[in-house]
Amino acid sequence: MTASTPDTIDTLLGLTPERPAFATRHARDKVAVATQGCYEALFSPELPGTLTHTERLWVASDIADASGLPQLAAHYRDQLLRSAAHTVLSQPLQALLQHPGSAPTDARLQAVAQFTRTLATHPDRSDRAALLALPAAGLSVPDTVLLAQLIGFVTYQLRLVAGVAALDALGGEGDAPAAPAAAAAAATDSAPFVHPANLPAPGEPLRLNGYTSETLGWTAWLPVVDPATATPEQQAVLDLSHPKARSSDFYLLLVHHARVLSERSQAFNAIMYAPGGLSRAEREVASTAVSRANGCVYCASVHAQRFEQLARRNDVMAQIFADPDQAGTNARERAIVQAALALTRSPGSFGAQHLQPLRAAGLSDLEILDALHASALFAWANRLMLNLGQAVFPQSA
């Protein structure tokens, strides 16, 4: 994104520099820039492949509509109609535009629509057969990966729109003096930690309800890029993305679309590792709560383990694994978990009321934004992990 490029989320929400939510959002400008970069990469008319620009906009409009974000759905619908006016469309796509909400009439768009709607609204219900139906219907492997990235991004983007709108509605009072409830929570936070006797010690595997903090593997259901024959662009993006990307099925699959992976990696790193604001450990609380709600065993394992490493405890992770709706060892954790769950489950009805407990627990606006970012990000991460491959437990590796 360049300085002259309009920011889609700011534009949709009418955010201007005099609004407190604008200042808070752009205190994390690397996230805003990477998010806009992802948007531009995914919706570039010049993007190679057979998943056309108009089809990508149709997918995005459908996701936003199904998720209860009419404002974002209208944005994509407008872009879709603009694209259609300058494009020779296939007859099945013409029929869909003329009759919104109707079912596709050809096998290719039927497979795309089925995968999109399931992945967007019920990420834990898709499976290997649903994924492989896409290449069977005529999509190449890179186009199938692109579709999964597109769906993941829009589910992330729509939750950012909902979350930032709620923060704007809450008003810019996040740095006000702590309320009595927040002061009590802070006192609880500073008390010496006593590990519950019925849990394994931090660092030992925590296993509960099919979830675990141990290190899992992950294997792709589609052919991955061979790092030995990857293009120079793919090589550079693998180096940017993760120290172990060259040996990871996940990154070797996503690098089929190197530019999109590059922008996603920058967004991920800016959200999870930015200095200041919400603590790294509390970002892991939000990430794990979302992963538990979405049924992503792999992401839950990674981020439960990272929380333990940072916080030297695992009690809240055990609570999230057991029952996320009751999780949180103090007011801050409970508020973070509840907001993450609400944004995950019902982004269309998310509002300032879901952020008020965060403010009451003493979080600043920047901390609230960090919690929103982490929660929205794992809408994307979970959908990729759940629907492009499967977790591998140590005993079956």
C-alpha positions as CSV (number, residue, x, y, z in Angstrom):
1,M,0.0,0.0,0.0
2,T,1.3,3.4,-0.9
3,A,0.6,6.7,0.9
4,S,-1.9,7.6,-1.8
5,T,-3.8,4.3,-1.7
6,P,-7.1,4.6,0.1
7,D,-7.3,2.2,3.1
8,T,-10.4,0.0,2.6
9,I,-11.3,-0.4,6.3
10,D,-10.9,3.3,7.0
11,T,-13.0,4.2,4.0
12,L,-15.8,1.7,4.9
13,L,-16.0,3.0,8.4
14,G,-15.5,6.6,7.6
15,L,-12.5,6.8,9.9
16,T,-10.7,10.2,9.7
17,P,-7.6,11.4,11.6
18,E,-9.6,13.3,14.1
19,R,-11.4,10.1,15.3
20,P,-9.8,8.3,18.3
21,A,-10.3,4.9,16.6
22,F,-8.3,6.1,13.6
23,A,-5.4,7.1,15.8
24,T,-5.5,3.8,17.6
25,R,-5.7,1.8,14.4
26,H,-2.8,3.6,12.9
27,A,-0.7,3.2,16.0
28,R,-0.5,-0.3,14.5
29,D,0.2,1.0,11.0
30,K,2.2,-2.1,10.0
31,V,-1.0,-4.1,10.5
32,A,-3.1,-1.7,8.5
33,V,-0.6,-1.6,5.7
34,A,-0.2,-5.4,5.5
35,T,-4.0,-5.8,5.6
36,Q,-4.4,-3.5,2.7
37,G,-1.5,-5.2,0.9
38,C,-3.3,-8.5,1.3
39,Y,-6.5,-7.0,-0.1
40,E,-4.7,-5.6,-3.1
41,A,-2.9,-8.8,-3.8
42,L,-6.0,-11.0,-3.6
43,F,-8.1,-8.7,-5.7
44,S,-5.7,-7.5,-8.3
45,P,-7.2,-7.9,-11.8
46,E,-3.7,-9.0,-13.0
47,L,-3.4,-11.9,-10.5
48,P,-2.5,-15.0,-12.6
49,G,-4.7,-18.1,-12.7
50,T,-8.1,-19.1,-13.8
51,L,-10.0,-17.9,-10.7
52,T,-11.1,-14.6,-12.3
53,H,-11.2,-11.2,-10.7
54,T,-15.0,-11.2,-10.9
55,E,-15.2,-14.7,-9.4
56,R,-13.0,-13.6,-6.5
57,L,-15.2,-10.6,-5.8
58,W,-18.3,-12.8,-6.0
59,V,-16.7,-15.1,-3.4
60,A,-15.9,-12.2,-1.1
61,S,-19.4,-10.7,-1.4
62,D,-20.9,-14.1,-0.5
63,I,-18.7,-14.5,2.6
64,A,-19.4,-11.0,3.9
65,D,-23.2,-11.5,3.4
66,A,-23.2,-14.9,5.0
67,S,-21.2,-13.5,8.0
68,G,-23.7,-10.7,8.7
69,L,-21.5,-7.8,7.5
70,P,-23.8,-6.0,4.9
71,Q,-21.5,-3.0,4.7
72,L,-18.6,-5.1,3.5
73,A,-20.9,-7.3,1.3
74,A,-22.1,-4.1,-0.4
75,H,-18.5,-3.0,-1.0
76,Y,-17.7,-6.2,-2.7
77,R,-20.9,-6.3,-4.6
78,D,-20.2,-2.8,-5.9
79,Q,-16.7,-3.9,-7.0
80,L,-18.2,-7.0,-8.5
81,L,-20.6,-5.1,-10.7
82,R,-17.9,-2.7,-11.8
83,S,-15.7,-5.6,-12.8
84,A,-18.5,-7.4,-14.5
85,A,-19.3,-4.2,-16.6
86,H,-15.8,-4.5,-18.2
87,T,-15.5,-8.3,-18.5
88,V,-16.8,-11.0,-20.7
89,L,-18.4,-13.3,-18.1
90,S,-19.2,-17.0,-18.3
91,Q,-22.9,-17.8,-18.7
92,P,-23.1,-19.4,-15.2
93,L,-21.5,-16.4,-13.6
94,Q,-23.9,-14.1,-15.5
95,A,-26.8,-16.0,-14.1
96,L,-25.5,-15.6,-10.5
97,L,-25.2,-11.9,-10.9
98,Q,-28.6,-11.6,-12.4
99,H,-30.2,-13.7,-9.7
100,P,-28.3,-13.1,-6.4
101,G,-28.6,-15.9,-4.0
102,S,-29.3,-18.5,-6.6
103,A,-27.3,-21.7,-6.8
104,P,-24.5,-22.0,-9.5
105,T,-25.5,-24.1,-12.5
106,D,-22.0,-25.5,-13.4
107,A,-19.8,-28.0,-11.5
108,R,-16.9,-25.6,-11.1
109,L,-18.8,-22.8,-9.5
110,Q,-20.8,-25.2,-7.4
111,A,-17.6,-26.6,-5.9
112,V,-16.3,-23.1,-5.3
113,A,-19.6,-22.0,-3.7
114,Q,-19.8,-25.1,-1.5
115,F,-16.2,-24.8,-0.3
116,T,-16.6,-21.0,0.3
117,R,-19.8,-21.2,2.3
118,T,-18.7,-24.1,4.5
119,L,-15.2,-22.6,5.1
120,A,-16.6,-19.2,5.8
121,T,-19.3,-20.1,8.3
122,H,-18.3,-23.6,9.7
123,P,-14.5,-24.1,9.2
124,D,-14.5,-27.3,11.3
125,R,-17.0,-29.0,8.9
126,S,-14.9,-28.9,5.8
127,D,-12.5,-31.8,5.1
128,R,-10.1,-33.4,2.6
129,A,-12.9,-34.4,0.2
130,A,-14.3,-30.9,0.1
131,L,-10.9,-29.5,-0.7
132,L,-10.2,-32.1,-3.4
133,A,-13.5,-31.4,-5.0
134,L,-12.0,-28.1,-6.2
135,P,-9.2,-29.6,-8.4
136,A,-11.7,-32.3,-9.5
137,A,-13.9,-29.4,-10.8
138,G,-11.2,-27.8,-12.7
139,L,-9.2,-25.5,-10.4
140,S,-5.5,-25.8,-10.5
141,V,-3.6,-26.4,-7.2
142,P,-2.4,-22.7,-7.1
143,D,-6.0,-21.6,-7.7
144,T,-7.3,-23.8,-5.0
145,V,-4.7,-22.4,-2.6
146,L,-5.7,-18.9,-3.7
147,L,-9.3,-19.6,-3.0
148,A,-8.5,-20.8,0.5
149,Q,-6.4,-17.7,1.2
150,L,-9.1,-15.4,-0.2
151,I,-11.8,-17.0,2.1
152,G,-9.4,-16.8,5.1
153,F,-8.6,-13.2,4.4
154,V,-12.2,-12.0,4.0
155,T,-13.2,-13.7,7.3
156,Y,-10.3,-11.8,8.9
157,Q,-11.1,-8.6,7.2
158,L,-14.8,-8.6,8.1
159,R,-13.9,-9.2,11.8
160,L,-11.5,-6.3,11.7
161,V,-14.3,-4.1,10.2
162,A,-16.6,-5.3,13.0
163,G,-14.0,-4.9,15.7
164,V,-12.8,-1.4,14.7
165,A,-16.4,-0.2,14.3
166,A,-17.1,-1.4,17.9
167,L,-14.0,0.4,19.1
168,D,-15.0,3.6,17.4
169,A,-18.5,3.3,18.9
170,L,-17.0,2.7,22.4
171,G,-15.3,6.1,22.2
172,G,-11.7,7.1,22.9
173,E,-11.5,6.6,26.7
174,G,-9.2,3.6,26.8
175,D,-6.4,5.4,28.7
176,A,-8.7,6.8,31.4
177,P,-7.8,6.0,35.0
178,A,-8.5,2.4,36.0
179,A,-11.9,1.7,37.4
180,P,-12.2,-0.1,40.7
181,A,-12.8,-3.4,39.0
182,A,-9.7,-2.9,36.9
183,A,-7.6,-2.1,40.0
184,A,-8.9,-5.3,41.6
185,A,-7.9,-7.3,38.6
186,A,-4.5,-5.7,38.6
187,A,-4.0,-6.7,42.2
188,T,-5.0,-10.2,41.4
189,D,-2.6,-10.3,38.5
190,S,0.3,-9.2,40.8
191,A,-0.4,-11.9,43.4
192,P,2.1,-14.8,43.5
193,F,1.0,-17.6,41.1
194,V,0.2,-20.9,42.6
195,H,0.0,-23.7,40.0
196,P,-3.2,-25.9,40.3
197,A,-2.3,-29.3,41.7
198,N,-4.4,-31.2,39.2
199,L,-2.6,-29.8,36.1
200,P,0.7,-30.9,34.6
201,A,3.6,-28.6,35.3
202,P,4.1,-25.9,32.6
203,G,6.3,-27.3,29.9
204,E,4.8,-30.8,30.3
205,P,2.1,-31.8,27.8
206,L,-1.4,-30.6,28.6
207,R,-4.0,-32.9,27.1
208,L,-7.7,-32.2,27.5
209,N,-10.8,-32.7,25.3
210,G,-8.8,-33.7,22.3
211,Y,-6.6,-30.5,22.6
212,T,-3.0,-30.5,23.6
213,S,0.0,-28.2,24.2
214,E,2.5,-30.6,22.7
215,T,4.2,-30.0,19.4
216,L,2.1,-31.4,16.5
217,G,3.0,-31.9,12.8
218,W,0.9,-30.8,9.9
219,T,0.6,-32.4,6.5
220,A,-0.9,-30.8,3.3
221,W,-3.7,-32.5,1.3
222,L,-2.4,-30.8,-2.0
223,P,1.0,-31.0,-3.7
224,V,3.5,-28.5,-2.2
225,V,6.2,-26.5,-3.9
226,D,9.6,-28.2,-3.9
227,P,12.0,-25.7,-2.3
228,A,14.8,-26.9,-4.6
229,T,12.9,-25.8,-7.7
230,A,11.0,-22.8,-6.3
231,T,11.2,-19.5,-8.1
232,P,13.4,-16.7,-6.8
233,E,10.3,-14.9,-5.6
234,Q,9.1,-18.0,-3.8
235,Q,12.5,-18.5,-2.2
236,A,12.5,-14.9,-0.9
237,V,9.0,-15.2,0.5
238,L,9.8,-18.5,2.3
239,D,12.8,-16.8,3.9
240,L,10.5,-13.9,5.0
241,S,7.7,-16.1,6.3
242,H,9.3,-18.4,8.9
243,P,12.7,-19.8,9.9
244,K,11.5,-23.4,9.1
245,A,9.3,-22.5,6.1
246,R,11.4,-24.6,3.7
247,S,10.6,-27.8,5.6
248,S,7.0,-26.9,6.4
249,D,4.1,-28.3,4.3
250,F,2.1,-25.2,5.3
251,Y,4.4,-22.6,3.9
252,L,5.4,-24.8,0.9
253,L,1.7,-25.0,0.0
254,L,0.9,-21.4,0.5
255,V,3.9,-20.2,-1.5
256,H,2.1,-21.4,-4.7
257,H,0.9,-17.7,-4.4
258,A,4.0,-16.0,-3.1
259,R,2.8,-12.4,-3.0
260,V,-0.3,-13.3,-1.0
261,L,1.8,-15.4,1.4
262,S,4.3,-12.5,1.7
263,E,1.5,-10.0,2.7
264,R,-0.1,-12.5,5.1
265,S,3.3,-13.2,6.8
266,Q,3.8,-9.5,7.3
267,A,0.3,-9.1,8.8
268,F,0.8,-12.1,11.1
269,N,4.2,-10.8,12.4
270,A,2.9,-7.3,12.9
271,I,-0.1,-8.6,14.9
272,M,1.6,-11.2,17.1
273,Y,5.0,-9.6,17.7
274,A,4.5,-5.8,17.8
275,P,6.1,-4.2,20.8
276,G,4.0,-2.6,23.5
277,G,0.2,-2.8,23.8
278,L,-1.3,-6.1,24.8
279,S,1.3,-8.5,26.2
280,R,2.5,-11.3,24.0
281,A,1.0,-13.9,26.4
282,E,-2.4,-12.2,26.3
283,R,-2.4,-12.2,22.5
284,E,-1.8,-16.0,22.8
285,V,-4.9,-16.2,25.1
286,A,-7.0,-14.6,22.4
287,S,-5.5,-16.8,19.6
288,T,-6.0,-20.0,21.5
289,A,-9.6,-19.1,22.5
290,V,-10.4,-18.5,18.8
291,S,-8.7,-21.7,17.8
292,R,-10.7,-23.7,20.4
293,A,-13.9,-22.1,19.2
294,N,-13.1,-23.0,15.6
295,G,-12.0,-26.5,16.4
296,C,-8.4,-26.1,15.2
297,V,-6.4,-28.5,17.3
298,Y,-3.1,-27.5,15.5
299,C,-3.3,-23.8,16.1
300,A,-4.5,-24.3,19.7
301,S,-1.5,-26.5,20.4
302,V,1.0,-24.0,19.0
303,H,-0.4,-21.0,20.9
304,A,-1.1,-22.8,24.1
305,Q,2.6,-23.8,24.1
306,R,3.7,-20.3,23.4
307,F,1.5,-19.0,26.2
308,E,3.2,-21.4,28.6
309,Q,6.6,-20.3,27.4
310,L,5.8,-16.7,28.0
311,A,3.7,-16.9,31.2
312,R,5.2,-19.9,32.8
313,R,1.7,-21.3,33.6
314,N,-1.0,-23.3,31.8
315,D,-4.1,-22.9,33.9
316,V,-6.0,-20.6,31.5
317,M,-5.0,-22.9,28.6
318,A,-6.6,-25.8,30.5
319,Q,-9.7,-23.7,31.0
320,I,-9.9,-22.9,27.3
321,F,-9.5,-26.5,26.4
322,A,-12.1,-27.6,28.9
323,D,-14.7,-24.8,28.3
324,P,-13.7,-21.6,26.6
325,D,-17.0,-19.9,27.7
326,Q,-15.9,-20.1,31.3
327,A,-12.1,-19.5,30.8
328,G,-10.0,-16.8,32.4
329,T,-8.1,-16.7,35.7
330,N,-8.7,-13.0,36.2
331,A,-10.9,-10.1,34.8
332,R,-8.5,-9.3,32.0
333,E,-8.3,-12.9,30.7
334,R,-12.0,-13.4,31.0
335,A,-12.7,-10.2,29.0
336,I,-10.2,-11.1,26.3
337,V,-11.6,-14.6,25.9
338,Q,-15.2,-13.5,25.8
339,A,-14.5,-10.7,23.2
340,A,-12.5,-13.2,21.1
341,L,-15.3,-15.7,21.2
342,A,-18.0,-13.1,20.3
343,L,-16.0,-11.8,17.4
344,T,-15.4,-15.4,16.2
345,R,-18.9,-16.7,16.5
346,S,-21.1,-13.7,15.6
347,P,-19.1,-10.9,13.8
348,G,-22.3,-9.4,12.4
349,S,-23.6,-8.6,15.9
350,F,-20.3,-7.6,17.5
351,G,-20.4,-4.2,19.1
352,A,-19.2,-1.9,21.7
353,Q,-20.9,-3.9,24.4
354,H,-18.4,-6.7,23.8
355,L,-15.5,-4.3,24.4
356,Q,-16.8,-2.7,27.5
357,P,-15.6,-5.5,29.8
358,L,-12.1,-5.1,28.3
359,R,-12.1,-1.4,29.2
360,A,-13.5,-2.2,32.6
361,A,-10.7,-4.6,33.2
362,G,-8.2,-1.8,32.5
363,L,-7.2,-2.4,28.9
364,S,-6.1,0.7,26.9
365,D,-7.5,1.2,23.4
366,L,-4.2,-0.1,21.9
367,E,-4.5,-3.2,24.0
368,I,-8.1,-3.7,22.9
369,L,-7.0,-3.3,19.3
370,D,-4.3,-5.9,19.7
371,A,-6.8,-8.3,21.1
372,L,-9.1,-7.7,18.2
373,H,-6.2,-8.1,15.7
374,A,-5.2,-11.5,17.2
375,S,-8.8,-12.7,17.3
376,A,-9.5,-11.7,13.7
377,L,-6.1,-13.2,12.5
378,F,-7.0,-16.6,13.7
379,A,-10.2,-16.7,11.8
380,W,-7.8,-16.8,8.8
381,A,-5.1,-19.0,10.3
382,N,-7.6,-21.7,11.5
383,R,-9.4,-21.9,8.2
384,L,-6.1,-22.6,6.4
385,M,-4.9,-25.2,8.8
386,L,-8.3,-27.0,9.0
387,N,-9.0,-27.1,5.3
388,L,-5.7,-27.4,3.5
389,G,-4.3,-30.3,5.5
390,Q,-4.4,-32.1,8.9
391,A,-2.7,-32.1,12.2
392,V,-0.4,-35.0,12.9
393,F,0.0,-36.1,16.6
394,P,3.3,-37.4,17.7
395,Q,2.2,-41.0,18.2
396,S,1.0,-41.1,14.5
397,A,3.8,-39.1,13.0
